[in-house]
Amino acid sequence: MVRISYKPVEELVILEMVEYDLRELAETCVLLIDSGRPTILTWAEGVAFYHQPLPFNTKELLKERMRGRIYWASVIYASMPEFVPGLKVGARDIPVLATPNLVLAQVAAWLKERLQGS
């Protein structure tokens, strides 16, 4: 029988984060899409965000992951109190996914605490 283990993330390090209003976030996502980057916004806890993880392509980052730590190069986010499955900018549709992922929901709650005006 195969032994199966689960090693959840213990720490997430965000290297850069920028808050936008929802319209600016959607417009920024259009720029990402136009540059060839697949872009889906994540939604949880009244916050929409897009993150750019650092890939595990170095021994150091892989070791960090094995220790339970992951890194995001950046996250952009905005308040979005109610979930909608997509945002429209001109002819572009930006998909929004309500995440069932516990880590992403915790990130959203953490970002919500940092929203300007909160």
Secondary structure, DSSP 8 states (H G I E B T S, - for coil): ----------EEEES-EEE--HHHHHHHHHHHHHTT----EEEETTEEEEEEE--S-SHHHHHHHHTTEEEEEEEEEEE-SS--SEEEETTEEEEEEE---HHHHHHHHHHHHTSTT-
